[in-house]
Amino acid sequence: MLPLIAHNLLESLELMERTVNIFIDRCVSGITANSEQCKKPLEQSFSTLTALTPHIGYEAATEVARMALLESLSVRQAVLKLGLMDEEKLDKVLRPYELTKPGIAGQ
C-alpha cells in the first residue's frame, strides 16, 4: 500500500501547487495596500493613549479620550486641539514602528 499512498500524496501536492499558482495569478498579484485606509483604525484607537501617557500624563490622556469620544475626533486631532504636544513630536510618538517597540514610544 505504500506505493499507492506515495502516488496519491504526490498527485495531491501537484494539484495543490497548480491551485496556488492560479490563486496567485488571478487573485493576489497586483494587490496593493491602501496606506491611508490602514492608518484610520490606528488613528481612531484609544489604545494609542497608552503611548501618549508618559508624555502628557494620565489626566491629560483621559481628557483627550473624553474629547475624542464626545466630539468624534481622532486621538491625534484631540491632542492637537488641546495643545498638549506639537505635531512633530506627536508624529514621532504615534509612528506605528514606535508603538511596537518595547519601552516608551518616541524616546
Phi and psi restraints in degrees (range 20) as a CNS / XPLOR table:
assign (resid 1 and name C) (resid 2 and name N)
       (resid 2 and name CA) (resid 2 and name C) 1.0 -60.3 20.0 2
assign (resid 2 and name N) (resid 2 and name CA)
       (resid 2 and name C) (resid 3 and name N) 1.0 -42.8 20.0 2
assign (resid 2 and name C) (resid 3 and name N)
       (resid 3 and name CA) (resid 3 and name C) 1.0 -61.6 20.0 2
assign (resid 3 and name N) (resid 3 and name CA)
       (resid 3 and name C) (resid 4 and name N) 1.0 -37.2 20.0 2
assign (resid 3 and name C) (resid 4 and name N)
       (resid 4 and name CA) (resid 4 and name C) 1.0 -66.3 20.0 2
assign (resid 4 and name N) (resid 4 and name CA)
       (resid 4 and name C) (resid 5 and name N) 1.0 -42.7 20.0 2
assign (resid 4 and name C) (resid 5 and name N)
       (resid 5 and name CA) (resid 5 and name C) 1.0 -61.8 20.0 2
assign (resid 5 and name N) (resid 5 and name CA)
       (resid 5 and name C) (resid 6 and name N) 1.0 -44.6 20.0 2
assign (resid 5 and name C) (resid 6 and name N)
       (resid 6 and name CA) (resid 6 and name C) 1.0 -63.6 20.0 2
assign (resid 6 and name N) (resid 6 and name CA)
       (resid 6 and name C) (resid 7 and name N) 1.0 -42.7 20.0 2
assign (resid 6 and name C) (resid 7 and name N)
       (resid 7 and name CA) (resid 7 and name C) 1.0 -60.6 20.0 2
assign (resid 7 and name N) (resid 7 and name CA)
       (resid 7 and name C) (resid 8 and name N) 1.0 -48.2 20.0 2
assign (resid 7 and name C) (resid 8 and name N)
       (resid 8 and name CA) (resid 8 and name C) 1.0 -65.4 20.0 2
assign (resid 8 and name N) (resid 8 and name CA)
       (resid 8 and name C) (resid 9 and name N) 1.0 -36.9 20.0 2
assign (resid 8 and name C) (resid 9 and name N)
       (resid 9 and name CA) (resid 9 and name C) 1.0 -63.9 20.0 2
assign (resid 9 and name N) (resid 9 and name CA)
       (resid 9 and name C) (resid 10 and name N) 1.0 -47.1 20.0 2
assign (resid 9 and name C) (resid 10 and name N)
       (resid 10 and name CA) (resid 10 and name C) 1.0 -64.1 20.0 2
assign (resid 10 and name N) (resid 10 and name CA)
       (resid 10 and name C) (resid 11 and name N) 1.0 -39.3 20.0 2
assign (resid 10 and name C) (resid 11 and name N)
       (resid 11 and name CA) (resid 11 and name C) 1.0 -63.2 20.0 2
assign (resid 11 and name N) (resid 11 and name CA)
       (resid 11 and name C) (resid 12 and name N) 1.0 -41.3 20.0 2
assign (resid 11 and name C) (resid 12 and name N)
       (resid 12 and name CA) (resid 12 and name C) 1.0 -65.3 20.0 2
assign (resid 12 and name N) (resid 12 and name CA)
       (resid 12 and name C) (resid 13 and name N) 1.0 -39.7 20.0 2
assign (resid 12 and name C) (resid 13 and name N)
       (resid 13 and name CA) (resid 13 and name C) 1.0 -65.2 20.0 2
assign (resid 13 and name N) (resid 13 and name CA)
       (resid 13 and name C) (resid 14 and name N) 1.0 -39.7 20.0 2
assign (resid 13 and name C) (resid 14 and name N)
       (resid 14 and name CA) (resid 14 and name C) 1.0 -64.7 20.0 2
assign (resid 14 and name N) (resid 14 and name CA)
       (resid 14 and name C) (resid 15 and name N) 1.0 -41.3 20.0 2
assign (resid 14 and name C) (resid 15 and name N)
       (resid 15 and name CA) (resid 15 and name C) 1.0 -62.8 20.0 2
assign (resid 15 and name N) (resid 15 and name CA)
       (resid 15 and name C) (resid 16 and name N) 1.0 -43.0 20.0 2
assign (resid 15 and name C) (resid 16 and name N)
       (resid 16 and name CA) (resid 16 and name C) 1.0 -64.2 20.0 2
assign (resid 16 and name N) (resid 16 and name CA)
       (resid 16 and name C) (resid 17 and name N) 1.0 -40.0 20.0 2
assign (resid 16 and name C) (resid 17 and name N)
       (resid 17 and name CA) (resid 17 and name C) 1.0 -62.4 20.0 2
assign (resid 17 and name N) (resid 17 and name CA)
       (resid 17 and name C) (resid 18 and name N) 1.0 -44.8 20.0 2
assign (resid 17 and name C) (resid 18 and name N)
       (resid 18 and name CA) (resid 18 and name C) 1.0 -63.4 20.0 2
assign (resid 18 and name N) (resid 18 and name CA)
       (resid 18 and name C) (resid 19 and name N) 1.0 -40.6 20.0 2
assign (resid 18 and name C) (resid 19 and name N)
       (resid 19 and name CA) (resid 19 and name C) 1.0 -62.8 20.0 2
assign (resid 19 and name N) (resid 19 and name CA)
       (resid 19 and name C) (resid 20 and name N) 1.0 -44.1 20.0 2
assign (resid 19 and name C) (resid 20 and name N)
       (resid 20 and name CA) (resid 20 and name C) 1.0 -64.1 20.0 2
assign (resid 20 and name N) (resid 20 and name CA)
       (resid 20 and name C) (resid 21 and name N) 1.0 -41.5 20.0 2
assign (resid 20 and name C) (resid 21 and name N)
       (resid 21 and name CA) (resid 21 and name C) 1.0 -63.7 20.0 2
assign (resid 21 and name N) (resid 21 and name CA)
       (resid 21 and name C) (resid 22 and name N) 1.0 -41.0 20.0 2
assign (resid 21 and name C) (resid 22 and name N)
       (resid 22 and name CA) (resid 22 and name C) 1.0 -65.2 20.0 2
assign (resid 22 and name N) (resid 22 and name CA)
       (resid 22 and name C) (resid 23 and name N) 1.0 -42.1 20.0 2
assign (resid 22 and name C) (resid 23 and name N)
       (resid 23 and name CA) (resid 23 and name C) 1.0 -59.9 20.0 2
assign (resid 23 and name N) (resid 23 and name CA)
       (resid 23 and name C) (resid 24 and name N) 1.0 -43.6 20.0 2
assign (resid 23 and name C) (resid 24 and name N)
       (resid 24 and name CA) (resid 24 and name C) 1.0 -63.0 20.0 2
assign (resid 24 and name N) (resid 24 and name CA)
       (resid 24 and name C) (resid 25 and name N) 1.0 -48.1 20.0 2
assign (resid 24 and name C) (resid 25 and name N)
       (resid 25 and name CA) (resid 25 and name C) 1.0 -63.9 20.0 2
assign (resid 25 and name N) (resid 25 and name CA)
       (resid 25 and name C) (resid 26 and name N) 1.0 -42.9 20.0 2
assign (resid 25 and name C) (resid 26 and name N)
       (resid 26 and name CA) (resid 26 and name C) 1.0 -95.2 20.0 2
assign (resid 26 and name N) (resid 26 and name CA)
       (resid 26 and name C) (resid 27 and name N) 1.0 -17.4 20.0 2
assign (resid 26 and name C) (resid 27 and name N)
       (resid 27 and name CA) (resid 27 and name C) 1.0 -123.2 20.0 2
assign (resid 27 and name N) (resid 27 and name CA)
       (resid 27 and name C) (resid 28 and name N) 1.0 -43.5 20.0 2
assign (resid 27 and name C) (resid 28 and name N)
       (resid 28 and name CA) (resid 28 and name C) 1.0 -92.9 20.0 2
assign (resid 28 and name N) (resid 28 and name CA)
       (resid 28 and name C) (resid 29 and name N) 1.0 -41.4 20.0 2
assign (resid 28 and name C) (resid 29 and name N)
       (resid 29 and name CA) (resid 29 and name C) 1.0 -65.2 20.0 2
assign (resid 29 and name N) (resid 29 and name CA)
       (resid 29 and name C) (resid 30 and name N) 1.0 135.1 20.0 2
assign (resid 29 and name C) (resid 30 and name N)
       (resid 30 and name CA) (resid 30 and name C) 1.0 94.3 20.0 2
assign (resid 30 and name N) (resid 30 and name CA)
       (resid 30 and name C) (resid 31 and name N) 1.0 -7.8 20.0 2
assign (resid 30 and name C) (resid 31 and name N)
       (resid 31 and name CA) (resid 31 and name C) 1.0 -75.9 20.0 2
assign (resid 31 and name N) (resid 31 and name CA)
       (resid 31 and name C) (resid 32 and name N) 1.0 132.4 20.0 2
assign (resid 31 and name C) (resid 32 and name N)
       (resid 32 and name CA) (resid 32 and name C) 1.0 -128.0 20.0 2
assign (resid 32 and name N) (resid 32 and name CA)
       (resid 32 and name C) (resid 33 and name N) 1.0 151.4 20.0 2
assign (resid 32 and name C) (resid 33 and name N)
       (resid 33 and name CA) (resid 33 and name C) 1.0 -82.2 20.0 2
assign (resid 33 and name N) (resid 33 and name CA)
       (resid 33 and name C) (resid 34 and name N) 1.0 140.4 20.0 2
assign (resid 33 and name C) (resid 34 and name N)
       (resid 34 and name CA) (resid 34 and name C) 1.0 -89.5 20.0 2
assign (resid 34 and name N) (resid 34 and name CA)
       (resid 34 and name C) (resid 35 and name N) 1.0 99.9 20.0 2
assign (resid 34 and name C) (resid 35 and name N)
       (resid 35 and name CA) (resid 35 and name C) 1.0 -63.8 20.0 2
assign (resid 35 and name N) (resid 35 and name CA)
       (resid 35 and name C) (resid 36 and name N) 1.0 -34.2 20.0 2
assign (resid 35 and name C) (resid 36 and name N)
       (resid 36 and name CA) (resid 36 and name C) 1.0 -65.2 20.0 2
assign (resid 36 and name N) (resid 36 and name CA)
       (resid 36 and name C) (resid 37 and name N) 1.0 -41.1 20.0 2
assign (resid 36 and name C) (resid 37 and name N)
       (resid 37 and name CA) (resid 37 and name C) 1.0 -68.0 20.0 2
assign (resid 37 and name N) (resid 37 and name CA)
       (resid 37 and name C) (resid 38 and name N) 1.0 -32.9 20.0 2
assign (resid 37 and name C) (resid 38 and name N)
       (resid 38 and name CA) (resid 38 and name C) 1.0 -71.0 20.0 2
assign (resid 38 and name N) (resid 38 and name CA)
       (resid 38 and name C) (resid 39 and name N) 1.0 -29.3 20.0 2
assign (resid 38 and name C) (resid 39 and name N)
       (resid 39 and name CA) (resid 39 and name C) 1.0 -74.5 20.0 2
assign (resid 39 and name N) (resid 39 and name CA)
       (resid 39 and name C) (resid 40 and name N) 1.0 -28.7 20.0 2
assign (resid 39 and name C) (resid 40 and name N)
       (resid 40 and name CA) (resid 40 and name C) 1.0 -54.7 20.0 2
assign (resid 40 and name N) (resid 40 and name CA)
       (resid 40 and name C) (resid 41 and name N) 1.0 -50.3 20.0 2
assign (resid 40 and name C) (resid 41 and name N)
       (resid 41 and name CA) (resid 41 and name C) 1.0 -61.5 20.0 2
assign (resid 41 and name N) (resid 41 and name CA)
       (resid 41 and name C) (resid 42 and name N) 1.0 -34.8 20.0 2
assign (resid 41 and name C) (resid 42 and name N)
       (resid 42 and name CA) (resid 42 and name C) 1.0 -66.0 20.0 2
assign (resid 42 and name N) (resid 42 and name CA)
       (resid 42 and name C) (resid 43 and name N) 1.0 -43.0 20.0 2
assign (resid 42 and name C) (resid 43 and name N)
       (resid 43 and name CA) (resid 43 and name C) 1.0 -65.7 20.0 2
assign (resid 43 and name N) (resid 43 and name CA)
       (resid 43 and name C) (resid 44 and name N) 1.0 -34.1 20.0 2
assign (resid 43 and name C) (resid 44 and name N)
       (resid 44 and name CA) (resid 44 and name C) 1.0 -84.8 20.0 2
assign (resid 44 and name N) (resid 44 and name CA)
       (resid 44 and name C) (resid 45 and name N) 1.0 -13.9 20.0 2
assign (resid 44 and name C) (resid 45 and name N)
       (resid 45 and name CA) (resid 45 and name C) 1.0 -76.2 20.0 2
assign (resid 45 and name N) (resid 45 and name CA)
       (resid 45 and name C) (resid 46 and name N) 1.0 132.2 20.0 2
assign (resid 45 and name C) (resid 46 and name N)
       (resid 46 and name CA) (resid 46 and name C) 1.0 -76.0 20.0 2
assign (resid 46 and name N) (resid 46 and name CA)
       (resid 46 and name C) (resid 47 and name N) 1.0 -10.7 20.0 2
assign (resid 46 and name C) (resid 47 and name N)
       (resid 47 and name CA) (resid 47 and name C) 1.0 -66.3 20.0 2
assign (resid 47 and name N) (resid 47 and name CA)
       (resid 47 and name C) (resid 48 and name N) 1.0 -21.2 20.0 2
assign (resid 47 and name C) (resid 48 and name N)
       (resid 48 and name CA) (resid 48 and name C) 1.0 -67.4 20.0 2
assign (resid 48 and name N) (resid 48 and name CA)
       (resid 48 and name C) (resid 49 and name N) 1.0 -18.0 20.0 2
assign (resid 48 and name C) (resid 49 and name N)
       (resid 49 and name CA) (resid 49 and name C) 1.0 -63.9 20.0 2
assign (resid 49 and name N) (resid 49 and name CA)
       (resid 49 and name C) (resid 50 and name N) 1.0 -27.0 20.0 2
assign (resid 49 and name C) (resid 50 and name N)
       (resid 50 and name CA) (resid 50 and name C) 1.0 -60.8 20.0 2
assign (resid 50 and name N) (resid 50 and name CA)
       (resid 50 and name C) (resid 51 and name N) 1.0 -38.9 20.0 2
assign (resid 50 and name C) (resid 51 and name N)
       (resid 51 and name CA) (resid 51 and name C) 1.0 -73.5 20.0 2
assign (resid 51 and name N) (resid 51 and name CA)
       (resid 51 and name C) (resid 52 and name N) 1.0 -27.4 20.0 2
assign (resid 51 and name C) (resid 52 and name N)
       (resid 52 and name CA) (resid 52 and name C) 1.0 -83.4 20.0 2
assign (resid 52 and name N) (resid 52 and name CA)
       (resid 52 and name C) (resid 53 and name N) 1.0 -24.3 20.0 2
assign (resid 52 and name C) (resid 53 and name N)
       (resid 53 and name CA) (resid 53 and name C) 1.0 -54.8 20.0 2
assign (resid 53 and name N) (resid 53 and name CA)
       (resid 53 and name C) (resid 54 and name N) 1.0 -43.3 20.0 2
assign (resid 53 and name C) (resid 54 and name N)
       (resid 54 and name CA) (resid 54 and name C) 1.0 -63.9 20.0 2
assign (resid 54 and name N) (resid 54 and name CA)
       (resid 54 and name C) (resid 55 and name N) 1.0 -22.4 20.0 2
assign (resid 54 and name C) (resid 55 and name N)
       (resid 55 and name CA) (resid 55 and name C) 1.0 -92.0 20.0 2
assign (resid 55 and name N) (resid 55 and name CA)
       (resid 55 and name C) (resid 56 and name N) 1.0 -35.8 20.0 2
assign (resid 55 and name C) (resid 56 and name N)
       (resid 56 and name CA) (resid 56 and name C) 1.0 -114.0 20.0 2
assign (resid 56 and name N) (resid 56 and name CA)
       (resid 56 and name C) (resid 57 and name N) 1.0 -11.5 20.0 2
assign (resid 56 and name C) (resid 57 and name N)
       (resid 57 and name CA) (resid 57 and name C) 1.0 93.3 20.0 2
assign (resid 57 and name N) (resid 57 and name CA)
       (resid 57 and name C) (resid 58 and name N) 1.0 159.0 20.0 2
assign (resid 57 and name C) (resid 58 and name N)
       (resid 58 and name CA) (resid 58 and name C) 1.0 -66.6 20.0 2
assign (resid 58 and name N) (resid 58 and name CA)
       (resid 58 and name C) (resid 59 and name N) 1.0 -44.3 20.0 2
assign (resid 58 and name C) (resid 59 and name N)
       (resid 59 and name CA) (resid 59 and name C) 1.0 -64.3 20.0 2
assign (resid 59 and name N) (resid 59 and name CA)
       (resid 59 and name C) (resid 60 and name N) 1.0 -41.8 20.0 2
assign (resid 59 and name C) (resid 60 and name N)
       (resid 60 and name CA) (resid 60 and name C) 1.0 -66.3 20.0 2
assign (resid 60 and name N) (resid 60 and name CA)
       (resid 60 and name C) (resid 61 and name N) 1.0 -36.2 20.0 2
assign (resid 60 and name C) (resid 61 and name N)
       (resid 61 and name CA) (resid 61 and name C) 1.0 -64.6 20.0 2
assign (resid 61 and name N) (resid 61 and name CA)
       (resid 61 and name C) (resid 62 and name N) 1.0 -39.0 20.0 2
assign (resid 61 and name C) (resid 62 and name N)
       (resid 62 and name CA) (resid 62 and name C) 1.0 -68.3 20.0 2
assign (resid 62 and name N) (resid 62 and name CA)
       (resid 62 and name C) (resid 63 and name N) 1.0 -34.3 20.0 2
assign (resid 62 and name C) (resid 63 and name N)
       (resid 63 and name CA) (resid 63 and name C) 1.0 -66.3 20.0 2
assign (resid 63 and name N) (resid 63 and name CA)
       (resid 63 and name C) (resid 64 and name N) 1.0 -40.2 20.0 2
assign (resid 63 and name C) (resid 64 and name N)
       (resid 64 and name CA) (resid 64 and name C) 1.0 -61.8 20.0 2
assign (resid 64 and name N) (resid 64 and name CA)
       (resid 64 and name C) (resid 65 and name N) 1.0 -45.2 20.0 2
assign (resid 64 and name C) (resid 65 and name N)
       (resid 65 and name CA) (resid 65 and name C) 1.0 -61.9 20.0 2
assign (resid 65 and name N) (resid 65 and name CA)
       (resid 65 and name C) (resid 66 and name N) 1.0 -43.5 20.0 2
assign (resid 65 and name C) (resid 66 and name N)
       (resid 66 and name CA) (resid 66 and name C) 1.0 -63.3 20.0 2
assign (resid 66 and name N) (resid 66 and name CA)
       (resid 66 and name C) (resid 67 and name N) 1.0 -47.8 20.0 2
assign (resid 66 and name C) (resid 67 and name N)
       (resid 67 and name CA) (resid 67 and name C) 1.0 -63.8 20.0 2
assign (resid 67 and name N) (resid 67 and name CA)
       (resid 67 and name C) (resid 68 and name N) 1.0 -43.3 20.0 2
assign (resid 67 and name C) (resid 68 and name N)
       (resid 68 and name CA) (resid 68 and name C) 1.0 -61.9 20.0 2
assign (resid 68 and name N) (resid 68 and name CA)
       (resid 68 and name C) (resid 69 and name N) 1.0 -40.2 20.0 2
assign (resid 68 and name C) (resid 69 and name N)
       (resid 69 and name CA) (resid 69 and name C) 1.0 -70.4 20.0 2
assign (resid 69 and name N) (resid 69 and name CA)
       (resid 69 and name C) (resid 70 and name N) 1.0 -45.9 20.0 2
assign (resid 69 and name C) (resid 70 and name N)
       (resid 70 and name CA) (resid 70 and name C) 1.0 -70.7 20.0 2
assign (resid 70 and name N) (resid 70 and name CA)
       (resid 70 and name C) (resid 71 and name N) 1.0 -36.0 20.0 2
assign (resid 70 and name C) (resid 71 and name N)
       (resid 71 and name CA) (resid 71 and name C) 1.0 -103.6 20.0 2
assign (resid 71 and name N) (resid 71 and name CA)
       (resid 71 and name C) (resid 72 and name N) 1.0 9.0 20.0 2
assign (resid 71 and name C) (resid 72 and name N)
       (resid 72 and name CA) (resid 72 and name C) 1.0 52.9 20.0 2
assign (resid 72 and name N) (resid 72 and name CA)
       (resid 72 and name C) (resid 73 and name N) 1.0 48.4 20.0 2
assign (resid 72 and name C) (resid 73 and name N)
       (resid 73 and name CA) (resid 73 and name C) 1.0 -105.8 20.0 2
assign (resid 73 and name N) (resid 73 and name CA)
       (resid 73 and name C) (resid 74 and name N) 1.0 160.8 20.0 2
assign (resid 73 and name C) (resid 74 and name N)
       (resid 74 and name CA) (resid 74 and name C) 1.0 -78.9 20.0 2
assign (resid 74 and name N) (resid 74 and name CA)
       (resid 74 and name C) (resid 75 and name N) 1.0 164.6 20.0 2
assign (resid 74 and name C) (resid 75 and name N)
       (resid 75 and name CA) (resid 75 and name C) 1.0 -59.7 20.0 2
assign (resid 75 and name N) (resid 75 and name CA)
       (resid 75 and name C) (resid 76 and name N) 1.0 -42.3 20.0 2
assign (resid 75 and name C) (resid 76 and name N)
       (resid 76 and name CA) (resid 76 and name C) 1.0 -58.7 20.0 2
assign (resid 76 and name N) (resid 76 and name CA)
       (resid 76 and name C) (resid 77 and name N) 1.0 -48.0 20.0 2
assign (resid 76 and name C) (resid 77 and name N)
       (resid 77 and name CA) (resid 77 and name C) 1.0 -62.6 20.0 2
assign (resid 77 and name N) (resid 77 and name CA)
       (resid 77 and name C) (resid 78 and name N) 1.0 -40.4 20.0 2
assign (resid 77 and name C) (resid 78 and name N)
       (resid 78 and name CA) (resid 78 and name C) 1.0 -66.4 20.0 2
assign (resid 78 and name N) (resid 78 and name CA)
       (resid 78 and name C) (resid 79 and name N) 1.0 -41.3 20.0 2
assign (resid 78 and name C) (resid 79 and name N)
       (resid 79 and name CA) (resid 79 and name C) 1.0 -63.6 20.0 2
assign (resid 79 and name N) (resid 79 and name CA)
       (resid 79 and name C) (resid 80 and name N) 1.0 -43.5 20.0 2
assign (resid 79 and name C) (resid 80 and name N)
       (resid 80 and name CA) (resid 80 and name C) 1.0 -67.7 20.0 2
assign (resid 80 and name N) (resid 80 and name CA)
       (resid 80 and name C) (resid 81 and name N) 1.0 -38.7 20.0 2
assign (resid 80 and name C) (resid 81 and name N)
       (resid 81 and name CA) (resid 81 and name C) 1.0 -65.0 20.0 2
assign (resid 81 and name N) (resid 81 and name CA)
       (resid 81 and name C) (resid 82 and name N) 1.0 -37.7 20.0 2
assign (resid 81 and name C) (resid 82 and name N)
       (resid 82 and name CA) (resid 82 and name C) 1.0 -79.4 20.0 2
assign (resid 82 and name N) (resid 82 and name CA)
       (resid 82 and name C) (resid 83 and name N) 1.0 -11.9 20.0 2
assign (resid 82 and name C) (resid 83 and name N)
       (resid 83 and name CA) (resid 83 and name C) 1.0 71.0 20.0 2
assign (resid 83 and name N) (resid 83 and name CA)
       (resid 83 and name C) (resid 84 and name N) 1.0 31.7 20.0 2
assign (resid 83 and name C) (resid 84 and name N)
       (resid 84 and name CA) (resid 84 and name C) 1.0 -81.8 20.0 2
assign (resid 84 and name N) (resid 84 and name CA)
       (resid 84 and name C) (resid 85 and name N) 1.0 -27.6 20.0 2
assign (resid 84 and name C) (resid 85 and name N)
       (resid 85 and name CA) (resid 85 and name C) 1.0 -146.0 20.0 2
assign (resid 85 and name N) (resid 85 and name CA)
       (resid 85 and name C) (resid 86 and name N) 1.0 153.0 20.0 2
assign (resid 85 and name C) (resid 86 and name N)
       (resid 86 and name CA) (resid 86 and name C) 1.0 -80.4 20.0 2
assign (resid 86 and name N) (resid 86 and name CA)
       (resid 86 and name C) (resid 87 and name N) 1.0 162.3 20.0 2
assign (resid 86 and name C) (resid 87 and name N)
       (resid 87 and name CA) (resid 87 and name C) 1.0 -63.9 20.0 2
assign (resid 87 and name N) (resid 87 and name CA)
       (resid 87 and name C) (resid 88 and name N) 1.0 -35.9 20.0 2
assign (resid 87 and name C) (resid 88 and name N)
       (resid 88 and name CA) (resid 88 and name C) 1.0 -64.5 20.0 2
assign (resid 88 and name N) (resid 88 and name CA)
       (resid 88 and name C) (resid 89 and name N) 1.0 -47.1 20.0 2
assign (resid 88 and name C) (resid 89 and name N)
       (resid 89 and name CA) (resid 89 and name C) 1.0 -66.5 20.0 2
assign (resid 89 and name N) (resid 89 and name CA)
       (resid 89 and name C) (resid 90 and name N) 1.0 -39.9 20.0 2
assign (resid 89 and name C) (resid 90 and name N)
       (resid 90 and name CA) (resid 90 and name C) 1.0 -62.9 20.0 2
assign (resid 90 and name N) (resid 90 and name CA)
       (resid 90 and name C) (resid 91 and name N) 1.0 -42.1 20.0 2
assign (resid 90 and name C) (resid 91 and name N)
       (resid 91 and name CA) (resid 91 and name C) 1.0 -59.5 20.0 2
assign (resid 91 and name N) (resid 91 and name CA)
       (resid 91 and name C) (resid 92 and name N) 1.0 -40.0 20.0 2
assign (resid 91 and name C) (resid 92 and name N)
       (resid 92 and name CA) (resid 92 and name C) 1.0 -66.8 20.0 2
assign (resid 92 and name N) (resid 92 and name CA)
       (resid 92 and name C) (resid 93 and name N) 1.0 -43.2 20.0 2
assign (resid 92 and name C) (resid 93 and name N)
       (resid 93 and name CA) (resid 93 and name C) 1.0 -69.6 20.0 2
assign (resid 93 and name N) (resid 93 and name CA)
       (resid 93 and name C) (resid 94 and name N) 1.0 -38.4 20.0 2
assign (resid 93 and name C) (resid 94 and name N)
       (resid 94 and name CA) (resid 94 and name C) 1.0 -92.2 20.0 2
assign (resid 94 and name N) (resid 94 and name CA)
       (resid 94 and name C) (resid 95 and name N) 1.0 9.0 20.0 2
assign (resid 94 and name C) (resid 95 and name N)
       (resid 95 and name CA) (resid 95 and name C) 1.0 -63.6 20.0 2
assign (resid 95 and name N) (resid 95 and name CA)
       (resid 95 and name C) (resid 96 and name N) 1.0 129.4 20.0 2
assign (resid 95 and name C) (resid 96 and name N)
       (resid 96 and name CA) (resid 96 and name C) 1.0 -52.9 20.0 2
assign (resid 96 and name N) (resid 96 and name CA)
       (resid 96 and name C) (resid 97 and name N) 1.0 -38.4 20.0 2
assign (resid 96 and name C) (resid 97 and name N)
       (resid 97 and name CA) (resid 97 and name C) 1.0 -63.7 20.0 2
assign (resid 97 and name N) (resid 97 and name CA)
       (resid 97 and name C) (resid 98 and name N) 1.0 -40.5 20.0 2
assign (resid 97 and name C) (resid 98 and name N)
       (resid 98 and name CA) (resid 98 and name C) 1.0 -62.9 20.0 2
assign (resid 98 and name N) (resid 98 and name CA)
       (resid 98 and name C) (resid 99 and name N) 1.0 -36.1 20.0 2
assign (resid 98 and name C) (resid 99 and name N)
       (resid 99 and name CA) (resid 99 and name C) 1.0 -71.4 20.0 2
assign (resid 99 and name N) (resid 99 and name CA)
       (resid 99 and name C) (resid 100 and name N) 1.0 -19.5 20.0 2
assign (resid 99 and name C) (resid 100 and name N)
       (resid 100 and name CA) (resid 100 and name C) 1.0 -96.9 20.0 2
assign (resid 100 and name N) (resid 100 and name CA)
       (resid 100 and name C) (resid 101 and name N) 1.0 -10.7 20.0 2
assign (resid 100 and name C) (resid 101 and name N)
       (resid 101 and name CA) (resid 101 and name C) 1.0 -81.2 20.0 2
assign (resid 101 and name N) (resid 101 and name CA)
       (resid 101 and name C) (resid 102 and name N) 1.0 151.3 20.0 2
assign (resid 101 and name C) (resid 102 and name N)
       (resid 102 and name CA) (resid 102 and name C) 1.0 -69.0 20.0 2
assign (resid 102 and name N) (resid 102 and name CA)
       (resid 102 and name C) (resid 103 and name N) 1.0 153.1 20.0 2
assign (resid 102 and name C) (resid 103 and name N)
       (resid 103 and name CA) (resid 103 and name C) 1.0 97.7 20.0 2
assign (resid 103 and name N) (resid 103 and name CA)
       (resid 103 and name C) (resid 104 and name N) 1.0 -166.5 20.0 2
assign (resid 103 and name C) (resid 104 and name N)
       (resid 104 and name CA) (resid 104 and name C) 1.0 -85.9 20.0 2
assign (resid 104 and name N) (resid 104 and name CA)
       (resid 104 and name C) (resid 105 and name N) 1.0 126.1 20.0 2
assign (resid 104 and name C) (resid 105 and name N)
       (resid 105 and name CA) (resid 105 and name C) 1.0 -66.7 20.0 2
assign (resid 105 and name N) (resid 105 and name CA)
       (resid 105 and name C) (resid 106 and name N) 1.0 139.2 20.0 2
assign (resid 105 and name C) (resid 106 and name N)
       (resid 106 and name CA) (resid 106 and name C) 1.0 88.5 20.0 2
assign (resid 106 and name N) (resid 106 and name CA)
       (resid 106 and name C) (resid 107 and name N) 1.0 5.8 20.0 2
